[in-house]
Amino acid sequence: MLRSIIDVNLPKFLAQDLPLFKGITTDLFPGIELPPPDYKIFEEAIEEVCKEMNLQLPAFFLDKILQIYEMMIVRHGFMIVGDPFGGKTSAYRVLAKALKIINERHGFENQVEITVINPKSITMGQLYGQFDPVSHEWSDGILAVSYRQFAVSTNPNRKWLMFDGPVDAVWIENMNTVLDDNKKLCLMSGEIIQLASTTNLIFEPEDLEVASPATVSRCGMIYMEPHMLGWQPMATSWLNTLPESFSDEMKSFLNALMERYLPALLEFNRKSGVRHLSPVTQTNMAISCMRLMQCQFAELSDPKTVANMHERDVFSWLEGIFLFSSTWSLGGGINAEGREKFDLLIREMIDGPLSEVTKNKLNMITKVESPTRSLYVPIPKTESIYAWNFIREGIGRWERWTEELRNSPAIPAGLDFNQIVVPTQDTVRYTYLMNILTQNKMPSLFVGPTGTGKSVYINNFLVKDLDQEKYRPLVINFSAQTTSKQTQDIIMSKLDKRRKGVFGPPMGKKTIIYIDDVNMPMRGTYGAQPPIELVRQALDHWNWYDLKDCTKIDLVDIQFMGAMGPAGGGRNPVTARFLRHFNTITINEFDDASMSTIFSRMLDWHFNIKNQFESSYSDLIKPIISGTLDIFHSTIKNLLPTPKKSHYLFNLRDFARVIQGVCLSNPMSSPTTDSIKQLWVHEVLRVYYDRLVDEMDQTWLYEKVEKVTEEHLKTSFLNLFKDYDQGNKGSITQNDLRSLMFCDFGSNNDNRHYLQVPDIEELRENVTEQLNEFNLIDKKPMNLVLFRFAIEHISRISRLLKQPRGHALLVGVGGSGRQSLTR
């Protein structure tokens, strides 16, 4: 009885509850010692399989494998639950291979046939089957086909139907008749299929947060916790995979580095309060570090190269590669403020033991001893550790990322504004990381706020830096309405059939699937995101199912890249089981120095390369940039979004739109420097003022613009706009500046220059004339009275449509003229 109680309850408990459970059983059965079960044959087979699969076998992992076996004997339906890197998938795969070995050598037990389905990557109809809405013909679903194959099979093999995905009430309630003693699957077509005695239904979810009690009570439960396994077994397995050129001394050196640095750096991420834009698990950070190291082992993988190198140089390279990799894995997913703390921490660990002051400040308790010696190649302290790249030459050296910018070419004159990429430290280092991860088949995910250049960096990399002979990029944009079927159809349309059931790019090529806005798909009733579950199935098992005939499709030679913003505002949290496959790197917002560098170069290009303005115009670059920065930071700080003003969201794109508006000028349209200043004020009002709905907010922004004009542009606001002072009252009001308009459809403007409007009445006559011409040729003439507000809105809409990627969202009550004015 005691053994039954323990076998049923022990697998489902958390680690901290085990001592309590042991205490309860000891009180209930005092003095009873259970003899250990004889699993010698099983343990030998499991050890052999783990060795073959390069897996480590801690006592926790062995116990869980045996618990799965015991549960399989007594329950036909059970769940293996736990967060990523707990060993769920590896545990059942090891058990399946161990059963095969036992069958071959000892004659008892049977081999295992496994079918894996992700129930949330497809619709309910595709899972169970559905009637065609037109012909009313029944078509079986993937589950029905697999279930029936197992039910009619006559061989004695064990058959496992794996449901690798979230468990929720939408799909699993239909399984209740299978999971209880009836063991029957009832389909909508009226067919009832009896479960074969050799079949087990195994569910592999991350949690049971949305599972119903009716389902949970019918299933056995095995809980696997990642922290019980830790990152050390993964590190040992990874060291075993290193090339033959790595000697035991090199592996021991790498292991010692990881043992010294990783525990403290992982605790820093967990306890110091630094903010991750996308949550990353502890084990995933450690594995990301190993992946990044592996990406830089190209030279060390060649035995001849290692043999010709000095021993000191080899260990210096390993040390430099480790520090670089730990910076961009354990410190690569945190925000700018957290990176400053990370820099101080890792430098203190390099120089000596962690002080009590630092540990208390960062809420850490891990003890870090002094290093046995100083670094072979010290990291310069003039800048943050994020500013340095480790160059593998000689003994190795640390070089600034910005060194590559010295030879960067000037921006070509013929580019559009939106095509300009100004090389900065960020473009160099993120492109380098993309390159080494992609070349080594490692999935990468770039996370950052809107407007930080994620998509620009990646698209630029895919088009310009990748070898187009070898790689075929495929770009997919996710949205709230994206479905898993659309995603599968898009990807499959770009793949060729290699042989029966195997799809991939043309032979000799690799497809890189870049998914932008990964976290945009809408969450279902219980939180699942089908397109993400579909991609996760590909990353986990490298197969999908044909949605017509339900056959398995194997995918080869494809890899994934992704980009997304932090969760919130239409973006959703993404399951950790998907994120576990990626190296997550944060692209933080630019600091003021970077923004000044980028936009100063753009204005310099506009004034001196694209157009030949007089040299005095170049003196405006610095004040325009500093003034725009002041407006940008002030609006973010003061004009905060509320439920009533949910569109008060300002980001770097707004900054760029102001500069883009200034770049619509040319020497003909802006004959004096004052006209550029007036244009700048106009663009600030269009980008920021037009979004405001509250009179108080409009007044605040107007006064701010007036103040910034005088402080940064060193120009009196009244003198700059004295022509707009209606009534000569000696001041410029908001109403006066309504007359400040720029457009390209005024009279005597055949070249469509972006000109200041000198006379509103003359513009009204010109627009009325163009409206009459439109009415003569269009089938739906518009009978409009073009009053002052209509003219203003027409010029604003025209300004947006004139610019590349100029998108507009027109908000207003019905009948306010949004459609008519746009037409």
C-alpha positions in Angstrom: 0.0 0.0 0.0 2.8 2.4 0.9 4.5 1.7 -2.5 1.2 2.4 -4.3 0.7 5.7 -2.4 4.3 6.8 -3.2 4.2 5.7 -6.9 0.9 7.5 -7.6 1.7 10.8 -5.8 5.5 11.3 -5.8 5.9 12.1 -9.6 3.6 15.1 -9.4 5.2 16.9 -6.5 7.5 19.9 -6.7 11.0 19.5 -5.3 10.3 21.6 -2.2 7.2 19.4 -1.3 9.1 16.1 -1.4 10.5 16.3 2.2 7.0 17.2 3.5 5.5 14.2 1.6 8.2 11.9 3.0 7.4 13.2 6.5 3.7 12.5 6.1 4.3 8.9 4.8 6.8 8.3 7.7 4.1 9.4 10.2 1.4 7.2 8.6 3.7 4.1 8.3 6.2 4.4 11.1 9.2 2.1 10.9 8.5 0.7 7.5 11.4 0.7 5.1 10.6 0.0 1.4 13.0 -2.3 -0.4 14.3 -0.6 -3.5 12.7 -1.9 -6.7 14.9 -4.0 -9.0 15.4 -1.9 -12.1 18.9 -3.2 -12.9 18.1 -4.2 -16.5 16.2 -0.9 -17.1 19.0 1.2 -15.6 21.7 -0.5 -17.7 19.6 0.1 -20.9 18.9 3.7 -20.0 22.6 4.4 -19.3 23.5 2.9 -22.7 20.9 5.0 -24.5 22.0 8.2 -22.7 25.6 7.5 -23.7 24.6 6.9 -27.3 22.5 10.2 -27.3 25.2 12.2 -25.5 22.9 12.8 -22.5 23.9 13.0 -18.9 22.1 10.8 -16.3 21.7 12.6 -13.0 19.7 10.7 -10.3 16.7 13.1 -10.9 16.6 12.3 -14.6 16.8 8.5 -14.1 14.0 8.7 -11.4 11.7 10.6 -13.9 12.3 8.1 -16.7 11.4 5.2 -14.4 8.3 7.2 -13.1 7.2 7.6 -16.8 7.5 3.8 -17.3 5.6 3.0 -14.1 2.9 5.5 -15.0 2.7 4.0 -18.5 2.0 0.6 -17.0 -0.9 1.7 -14.8 -2.5 4.6 -16.8 -3.3 4.7 -20.5 -3.3 8.5 -20.4 -0.8 10.7 -18.5 0.9 14.1 -18.7 4.6 15.0 -18.5 4.5 18.6 -17.3 7.2 21.2 -16.8 9.0 24.3 -18.1 11.5 24.1 -21.0 14.9 22.4 -20.3 13.3 20.1 -17.7 14.1 17.0 -19.9 10.5 16.1 -20.8 11.1 15.2 -24.5 14.5 13.6 -23.8 13.0 11.5 -21.0 10.4 9.8 -23.2 12.8 9.4 -26.1 15.4 7.7 -23.9 12.7 5.4 -22.5 11.5 4.4 -26.0 15.0 3.5 -27.1 15.7 1.6 -23.8 12.5 -0.5 -24.3 13.8 -1.4 -27.7 17.1 -2.5 -26.3 15.4 -4.6 -23.6 13.1 -6.2 -26.2 16.0 -7.2 -28.4 18.3 -8.5 -25.6 15.9 -9.9 -22.9 12.8 -10.7 -24.8 10.3 -8.8 -22.6 8.8 -5.4 -23.2 8.2 -4.1 -26.7 9.5 -1.6 -29.2 7.8 1.8 -29.3 6.1 3.6 -32.2 5.7 7.4 -31.6 3.4 9.9 -33.3 3.8 13.5 -32.3 1.0 16.1 -32.8 0.9 19.7 -31.7 -2.9 20.1 -31.2 -2.7 23.9 -31.1 -0.9 24.3 -34.4 -4.0 23.3 -36.3 -7.7 24.0 -36.0 -10.2 21.7 -34.2 -11.5 20.5 -37.6 -8.0 19.6 -38.8 -7.3 17.7 -35.5 -10.5 15.6 -35.2 -12.1 15.8 -38.6 -14.8 18.0 -40.1 -17.6 18.1 -42.6 -17.0 20.1 -45.8 -19.3 23.2 -45.6 -20.3 22.9 -49.3 -20.4 19.2 -50.1 -21.0 18.0 -46.4 -18.4 15.3 -47.1 -16.6 14.1 -44.0 -12.7 14.4 -43.9 -10.7 12.8 -41.1 -8.4 14.9 -38.9 -4.8 14.2 -38.1 -5.6 12.7 -34.7 -8.4 10.5 -36.1 -6.1 9.1 -38.8 -3.2 8.4 -36.3 -5.6 7.0 -33.7 -7.2 4.7 -36.2 -3.8 3.4 -37.5 -2.8 2.5 -33.9 -6.3 0.9 -33.2 -6.2 -1.4 -36.2 -2.5 -2.3 -35.9 -1.9 -6.0 -35.1 1.8 -5.9 -34.1 2.6 -6.0 -30.3 4.6 -2.8 -30.3 3.8 -0.1 -27.8 2.2 2.9 -29.5 2.5 6.4 -28.0 0.3 9.2 -29.3 2.2 12.4 -28.1 0.3 15.7 -27.8 3.2 18.1 -27.6 1.5 21.5 -26.9 -0.8 23.4 -24.5 -3.6 21.5 -22.8 -6.8 23.6 -22.7 -10.5 22.9 -22.5 -11.1 23.8 -26.2 -9.7 20.5 -27.7 -9.0 18.1 -24.8 -12.6 17.9 -23.5 -13.4 15.7 -26.6 -10.7 13.3 -25.3 -12.5 12.6 -21.9 -14.2 9.5 -23.2 -10.8 8.2 -24.3 -9.1 9.0 -21.0 -11.7 7.4 -18.8 -12.5 3.7 -18.6 -14.5 3.7 -21.9 -11.3 4.2 -23.9 -13.3 5.3 -27.0 -12.8 8.2 -29.3 -16.2 9.6 -30.6 -16.0 11.6 -33.8 -18.6 14.0 -35.2 -19.1 11.7 -38.1 -20.6 9.1 -35.7 -17.6 6.8 -35.8 -16.4 5.4 -32.5 -12.9 4.0 -32.3 -11.8 1.8 -29.4 -8.3 2.4 -27.9 -5.9 -0.4 -28.5 -4.5 -2.0 -25.3 -0.9 -1.2 -26.6 -1.6 2.5 -27.0 -0.8 5.3 -24.5 -1.9 8.9 -24.9 0.9 11.2 -23.5 0.5 14.9 -23.1 3.5 17.2 -22.9 2.3 20.7 -21.8 4.3 23.5 -20.2 1.7 23.9 -17.4 -1.9 23.0 -16.5 -3.1 26.5 -15.9 -6.1 26.3 -18.2 -6.8 22.5 -18.1 -10.1 21.5 -16.6 -10.3 19.3 -13.4 -12.2 16.7 -15.4 -9.2 16.1 -17.7 -6.5 16.4 -15.0 -8.3 13.8 -12.8 -8.3 11.3 -15.6 -4.6 11.5 -16.2 -1.5 10.4 -14.4 0.9 13.3 -13.7 4.7 13.6 -13.9 6.3 17.0 -13.1 9.8 17.8 -14.3 11.5 20.9 -13.0 14.4 22.6 -15.0 16.2 23.7 -11.9 16.5 20.1 -10.7 18.4 19.3 -13.9 20.3 22.7 -14.1 22.6 23.8 -16.9 25.7 21.7 -15.9 24.5 18.4 -17.6 23.9 20.5 -20.8 27.4 21.9 -20.5 28.9 18.4 -20.1 27.0 17.1 -23.2 28.1 20.2 -25.2 31.7 19.8 -24.3 31.5 16.2 -25.6 30.3 17.5 -29.0 33.4 19.7 -29.5 35.7 18.7 -32.4 38.6 16.3 -32.0 41.0 19.2 -32.2 39.9 20.2 -28.6 42.1 18.5 -26.1 41.0 17.5 -22.6 42.9 20.5 -21.2 41.0 22.8 -23.5 37.7 21.3 -22.4 38.7 21.5 -18.8 39.7 25.1 -19.2 36.3 26.0 -20.8 34.4 24.1 -18.0 36.4 25.9 -15.3 35.4 29.3 -16.9 31.7 28.3 -17.0 31.8 27.0 -13.4 33.3 30.3 -12.2 31.3 32.9 -14.2 27.9 31.4 -15.1 26.4 30.8 -11.6 27.0 34.4 -10.6 25.9 35.9 -13.9 22.7 33.8 -13.9 21.9 34.9 -10.4 22.5 38.5 -11.5 19.8 38.1 -14.2 17.5 36.4 -11.7 17.8 38.6 -8.6 19.3 42.0 -9.4 16.1 43.5 -10.8 17.4 44.1 -14.4 14.7 44.2 -17.0 14.5 41.7 -19.8 12.4 42.9 -22.8 11.6 39.2 -23.4 11.8 36.7 -20.6 14.7 34.1 -21.0 15.0 31.0 -18.8 18.3 30.4 -16.8 19.2 27.3 -18.7 18.5 29.0 -22.1 21.0 31.8 -21.2 23.7 29.2 -20.4 23.0 27.3 -23.6 22.9 30.5 -25.6 26.4 31.2 -24.3 27.6 27.8 -25.5 26.0 28.3 -28.9 27.8 31.6 -29.3 31.1 30.1 -28.3 30.5 27.3 -30.9 29.9 29.9 -33.6 33.5 31.2 -33.0 35.3 27.9 -33.0 35.8 27.7 -36.7 39.6 28.1 -36.6 40.0 25.9 -33.5 38.1 23.1 -35.1 41.0 22.5 -37.5 43.6 20.2 -35.9 46.4 21.7 -38.1 45.6 25.2 -37.0 45.6 24.2 -33.3 48.9 22.3 -33.7 50.6 25.4 -35.3 49.4 27.7 -32.5 51.2 28.5 -29.3 49.5 26.9 -26.3 49.1 30.3 -24.6 47.4 31.7 -27.8 44.9 28.8 -27.8 43.9 29.4 -24.1 43.8 33.1 -24.7 41.4 32.6 -27.6 39.1 30.4 -25.5 39.1 32.9 -22.7 38.3 35.8 -25.0 35.6 33.8 -26.9 34.0 32.9 -23.6 33.9 36.5 -22.2 32.5 37.8 -25.5 29.8 35.0 -25.6 28.7 35.4 -22.0 28.4 39.2 -22.6 26.0 38.7 -25.6 24.1 35.8 -24.1 23.8 36.3 -20.3 24.0 40.1 -20.8 22.6 40.4 -24.3 18.9 40.3 -23.4 18.8 43.1 -20.8 18.0 46.8 -21.3 20.6 49.6 -21.4 20.5 50.3 -17.6 20.9 46.6 -16.9 23.9 46.5 -19.3 25.7 49.1 -17.2 25.3 46.9 -14.1 26.4 43.8 -16.0 29.5 45.6 -17.2 30.5 46.5 -13.6 29.8 43.0 -12.3 31.7 41.0 -15.0 34.7 43.4 -14.7 34.8 42.9 -10.9 34.7 39.2 -11.4 37.5 39.3 -13.9 39.7 41.3 -11.5 39.0 39.5 -8.3 36.4 38.2 -5.9 33.0 39.7 -5.7 32.8 42.2 -2.8 30.1 42.1 -0.2 29.0 45.6 -1.2 28.4 44.5 -4.8 26.5 41.3 -3.7 24.3 43.3 -1.4 23.6 45.9 -4.0 22.6 43.3 -6.6 20.8 41.0 -4.1 23.3 38.1 -4.8 24.6 35.4 -2.5 26.8 33.4 -4.9 30.4 33.3 -3.8 33.0 34.1 -6.5 36.6 33.4 -5.6 39.6 35.4 -6.9 40.8 34.2 -10.3 44.0 32.1 -10.3 45.6 34.6 -12.7 44.8 37.7 -14.7 43.4 37.6 -18.3 45.7 36.7 -21.1 44.4 39.7 -23.0 42.7 42.3 -20.6 39.5 44.0 -21.8 40.2 47.8 -22.0 38.4 49.8 -19.4 37.9 53.0 -21.5 34.4 51.8 -22.6 31.8 49.3 -21.7 32.4 45.6 -22.4 29.6 45.8 -25.0 31.8 48.2 -27.1 34.5 45.6 -27.7 34.8 42.7 -30.1 37.3 39.9 -29.6 39.5 39.5 -32.7 41.1 36.0 -33.1 44.6 36.9 -34.4 47.9 36.0 -32.7 47.3 36.0 -29.0 44.0 37.7 -29.6 43.0 41.4 -29.1 39.9 43.5 -28.2 38.9 45.9 -30.9 36.2 48.6 -30.8 33.2 47.9 -33.0 33.5 51.5 -34.2 36.9 50.6 -35.9 34.9 49.2 -38.9 33.1 52.6 -39.3 36.3 54.4 -40.4 36.1 53.0 -43.9 32.3 53.3 -44.3 31.4 55.0 -47.6 29.4 58.2 -47.9 25.6 57.9 -48.4 24.8 57.9 -52.2 23.0 60.9 -53.5 20.2 59.0 -55.2 18.8 57.1 -52.2 15.3 57.8 -50.7 15.2 58.9 -47.1 13.8 55.6 -45.9 16.5 53.6 -47.7 19.4 55.3 -45.8 21.2 53.1 -43.2 23.7 55.1 -41.2 26.5 52.8 -40.0 26.8 53.0 -36.2 28.2 50.8 -33.5 24.8 49.1 -33.3 24.6 48.2 -37.0 28.1 46.7 -36.9 27.7 44.6 -33.8 24.2 43.3 -34.4 25.0 42.4 -38.0 28.1 40.5 -36.8 26.0 38.6 -34.3 23.4 37.8 -37.0 26.1 36.6 -39.3 27.9 34.2 -37.0 24.6 32.8 -35.6 23.1 32.3 -39.1 26.3 30.8 -40.7 26.3 28.2 -37.8 22.6 27.3 -38.1 21.6 28.9 -34.8 18.1 30.5 -34.6 18.3 34.1 -33.4 15.6 36.4 -32.0 16.1 40.2 -31.9 13.9 42.1 -29.4 13.5 45.8 -29.1 11.1 48.7 -28.9 9.4 50.1 -32.0 11.8 52.2 -34.2 15.1 50.8 -33.0 15.9 49.3 -36.5 15.4 45.6 -35.9 13.7 45.0 -39.3 16.1 47.3 -41.1 19.2 45.5 -39.7 17.9 42.0 -40.5 16.5 42.9 -44.0 19.8 44.6 -44.8 21.7 41.5 -43.6 19.6 39.1 -45.6 19.8 41.1 -48.8 23.4 42.4 -48.7 25.5 40.4 -46.4 24.3 36.8 -47.0 25.7 34.7 -49.8 22.7 34.6 -52.2 24.2 31.5 -53.9 23.9 29.5 -50.7 20.9 31.0 -48.8 17.4 31.8 -49.9 15.7 34.3 -47.5 12.0 34.2 -46.9 10.4 37.1 -45.0 7.0 36.6 -43.2 5.2 39.4 -41.3 3.0 38.2 -38.5 -0.1 40.1 -37.6 -3.0 39.7 -35.1 -5.0 37.8 -37.8 -2.3 35.5 -38.9 -3.3 31.8 -38.8 -1.2 28.7 -38.6 -2.6 27.6 -42.0 -1.5 30.8 -43.7 1.9 30.5 -42.2 2.3 26.8 -43.3 1.0 27.7 -46.8 3.5 30.6 -47.2 6.5 28.5 -46.1 5.5 25.4 -48.1 5.0 27.4 -51.3 8.7 28.4 -51.2 9.9 24.8 -50.6 10.6 22.0 -53.1 9.7 18.4 -52.8 12.9 16.5 -52.3 11.4 13.0 -52.1 8.2 11.5 -50.7 7.3 13.4 -47.5 10.5 15.5 -47.5 10.5 19.2 -48.3 13.2 21.8 -48.4 14.9 24.4 -50.6 16.6 23.4 -53.9 19.5 21.0 -53.3 22.6 22.8 -52.1 20.7 25.8 -50.7 19.4 26.7 -47.3 16.2 28.7 -46.6 16.3 31.3 -43.8 12.8 32.1 -42.7 12.7 35.5 -41.0 9.5 36.2 -39.0 8.9 39.9 -38.2 6.6 40.8 -35.3 6.7 37.2 -33.9 4.5 38.0 -30.9 1.7 39.8 -32.9 -0.7 36.7 -33.5 -3.8 37.0 -31.3 -4.0 34.6 -28.4 -6.8 32.1 -28.4 -9.4 31.7 -25.6 -6.9 30.0 -23.4 -3.7 31.8 -24.4 -2.3 29.7 -27.2 -0.9 31.3 -30.5 -1.3 28.7 -33.3 1.2 30.2 -35.8 3.9 30.2 -33.0 3.0 26.6 -32.1 3.4 25.6 -35.7 6.9 27.1 -35.9 7.8 25.5 -32.5 6.7 22.1 -33.9 9.1 22.7 -36.8 12.0 23.7 -34.4 11.3 20.7 -32.0 10.5 17.9 -34.4 11.3 19.2 -37.9 8.0 18.0 -39.3 4.4 19.2 -40.0 1.3 17.5 -41.3 -0.2 17.8 -44.7 -3.6 19.4 -44.0 -5.3 17.6 -46.9 -4.3 13.9 -46.5 -2.9 14.1 -42.9 0.5 12.6 -43.9 3.7 13.7 -42.2 5.9 16.3 -43.9 9.6 16.4 -42.9 11.4 19.7 -43.3 15.1 19.9 -44.1 17.7 22.7 -44.6 15.6 25.5 -43.1 16.4 27.8 -40.2 14.5 30.6 -38.4 15.2 34.2 -37.4 12.8 36.5 -35.6 12.2 40.0 -34.5 9.6 41.4 -32.1 8.8 44.2 -29.7 8.3 43.9 -26.0 4.9 42.5 -24.9 2.1 45.1 -24.5 0.0 47.3 -26.8 -1.2 44.5 -29.1 1.9 42.4 -28.7 1.4 39.2 -26.6 3.7 37.2 -24.3 5.2 34.3 -26.2 5.5 30.8 -24.7 8.9 29.9 -23.2 8.8 26.6 -25.1 9.2 28.6 -28.3 11.8 31.1 -27.0 14.0 28.2 -25.7 15.2 27.6 -29.3 16.6 31.1 -29.8 19.5 33.2 -28.9 17.7 36.3 -27.6 19.5 39.6 -28.2 18.0 43.0 -27.2 18.3 46.0 -29.4 17.8 48.9 -27.0 16.7 52.4 -27.8 19.4 54.7 -29.1 21.1 57.0 -26.6 21.2 60.7 -27.5 24.8 60.5 -28.9 23.8 57.8 -31.4 20.6 59.6 -32.4 22.6 62.8 -33.0 25.2 60.9 -35.1 22.6 59.2 -37.2 20.4 62.2 -38.0 23.3 64.6 -38.3 24.7 62.5 -41.1 21.3 62.4 -42.8 20.9 66.2 -42.7 24.5 66.6 -43.8 23.7 64.2 -46.8 20.6 66.3 -47.6 22.3 69.7 -47.5 25.6 68.8 -49.1 25.3 65.6 -51.2 21.7 65.2 -52.4 21.3 69.0 -52.8 23.9 71.7 -53.1 22.8 74.2 -50.3 25.1 77.0 -49.3 27.6 76.3 -46.5 25.6 78.4 -44.0 22.8 75.8 -44.0 25.2 73.2 -42.5 25.3 75.3 -39.3 21.6 74.5 -38.8 22.3 70.7 -38.5 23.3 70.7 -34.8 20.5 73.1 -33.5 17.8 71.2 -35.5 19.0 67.8 -34.1 19.3 69.1 -30.5 15.9 70.9 -30.7 14.2 67.8 -32.1 15.7 65.7 -29.3 14.4 68.1 -26.7 10.9 67.9 -28.2 11.1 64.1 -28.4 12.1 63.6 -24.8 9.6 66.2 -23.5 6.6 64.6 -25.3 7.5 61.1 -24.1 7.7 62.4 -20.5 4.7 64.7 -20.5 2.2 63.4 -23.1 1.5 60.0 -21.6 -1.1 57.5 -23.0 -4.3 57.2 -21.0 -7.5 55.2 -21.9 -8.9 58.4 -23.4 -5.6 59.2 -25.3 -4.4 55.7 -26.1 -2.7 56.9 -29.3 -0.3 59.1 -27.4 2.6 56.7 -28.2 5.8 58.4 -29.3 8.9 56.6 -30.5 12.0 57.0 -32.7 9.9 56.9 -35.8 8.4 60.3 -34.9 11.9 61.8 -34.5 12.8 60.4 -38.0 9.5 61.9 -39.5 10.5 65.4 -38.4 13.9 65.1 -40.0 12.3 63.4 -43.1 10.0 66.4 -43.4 13.0 68.8 -43.3 14.6 66.7 -46.0 11.7 67.6 -48.4 13.3 71.0 -48.8 15.6 72.0 -51.7 17.6 75.2 -52.6 14.6 76.4 -54.7 11.9 75.9 -52.0 14.1 77.2 -49.1 16.0 80.2 -50.3 17.1 81.3 -46.7 18.1 79.6 -43.5 15.0 81.1 -41.8 12.8 79.1 -44.3 14.4 75.9 -43.1 13.7 76.9 -39.5 10.0 77.6 -40.4 9.9 74.2 -42.1 11.3 72.5 -39.0 8.6 74.2 -36.8 5.9 73.1 -39.3 7.1 69.5 -39.3 7.2 69.3 -35.5 3.6 70.6 -35.4 2.5 68.1 -38.1 4.2 65.1 -36.4 3.3 65.9 -32.8 0.6 68.6 -32.7 -1.8 66.9 -35.2 -2.0 63.8 -32.9 -3.2 65.7 -29.9 -6.9 65.8 -29.0 -6.8 67.9 -25.8 -6.6 71.7 -25.9 -4.4 71.8 -22.8 -1.9 69.3 -24.5 -1.9 71.4 -27.7 -1.1 74.6 -25.7 1.7 72.8 -23.8 3.3 71.6 -27.1 2.9 75.0 -28.8 4.7 76.7 -25.9 7.4 74.0 -25.9 8.1 74.5 -29.6 8.3 78.3 -29.1 10.8 77.8 -26.2 12.9 75.3 -28.1 13.0 77.6 -31.2 14.5 80.4 -29.1 16.9 78.1 -27.0 18.2 75.8 -29.7 17.7 77.7 -33.0 18.7 81.0 -31.4 15.9 82.7 -33.2 13.1 84.9 -31.9 9.8 83.1 -32.5 8.0 86.4 -33.2 10.7 87.5 -35.7 10.6 84.2 -37.4 6.8 84.3 -38.0 6.2 88.0 -38.0 4.3 87.6 -41.4 1.8 85.5 -39.6 1.0 88.0 -36.8 -2.6 88.7 -37.6 -3.6 92.2 -36.3 0.0 93.1 -35.5 -0.6 92.3 -31.8 3.1 91.6 -31.1 2.8 87.9 -30.5 2.2 84.6 -32.4 -0.7 82.5 -31.3 -1.7 78.9 -32.1 -4.5 80.3 -34.4 -1.9 82.4 -36.3 0.2 79.3 -37.0 -2.7 77.5 -38.6 -1.7 79.6 -41.7 1.8 78.0 -41.7 1.3 75.5 -44.5 3.7 73.7 -46.8 2.4 71.8 -49.9 3.4 70.8 -53.4 0.1 71.5 -55.2 0.1 75.3 -55.1 -0.1 77.5 -58.2 3.1 78.1 -60.3 4.7 74.9 -58.9 5.1 72.7 -61.9 8.1 70.9 -60.4 6.1 69.9 -57.3 8.5 71.5 -54.8 7.5 71.4 -51.2 6.8 75.1 -50.8 5.5 77.4 -48.1 2.0 78.7 -48.9 2.0 82.5 -49.1 -1.7 83.0 -49.5 -4.4 80.6 -48.3 -7.1 82.2 -50.6 -5.0 81.6 -53.6 -4.5 78.0 -52.6 -8.2 77.5 -52.0 -8.9 78.7 -55.6 -6.2 76.4 -57.0 -7.7 73.4 -55.0 -11.2 74.2 -56.1 -10.0 74.3 -59.7 -8.4 70.9 -59.3 -11.6 69.5 -57.7 -13.7 70.7 -60.7 -11.3 68.9 -63.1 -11.6 65.8 -60.9 -15.4 65.9 -61.1 -15.3 66.1 -64.9 -13.4 62.9 -65.3 -14.6 60.8 -62.3 -17.8 58.7 -62.3 -18.5 59.8 -58.7 -18.2 63.6 -58.6 -17.8 65.3 -55.2 -19.8 68.4 -54.3 -17.5 69.9 -51.6 -17.2 73.3 -50.0 -13.5 73.8 -49.4 -13.4 75.9 -46.3 -10.3 76.7 -44.2 -10.2 73.4 -42.2 -10.6 71.3 -45.3 -7.7 73.1 -47.0 -5.5 72.5 -44.0 -6.4 68.8 -43.8 -5.8 68.3 -47.6 -2.3 69.8 -47.2 -1.6 67.5 -44.3 -2.8 64.3 -46.1 -0.8 65.4 -49.2 2.3 65.8 -47.1 2.1 62.2 -45.8 1.4 60.7 -49.2 4.3 62.6 -50.7 6.8 60.8 -48.4 8.1 57.3 -48.9 6.3 54.9 -46.5 4.0 57.8 -45.5 1.1 56.1 -43.8 -1.8 58.0 -42.3 -4.5 57.0 -39.8 -7.4 59.5 -40.1 -9.5 59.7 -36.9 -12.7 61.6 -36.7 -16.5 61.3 -36.2 -18.7 60.3 -39.1 -19.2 63.0 -41.7 -15.9 64.8 -40.9 -14.6 64.4 -44.4 -11.9 61.7 -44.0 -12.8 59.8 -47.2 -13.7 62.9 -49.3 -10.6 64.9 -48.5 -8.3 61.8 -49.1 -9.9 61.3 -52.6 
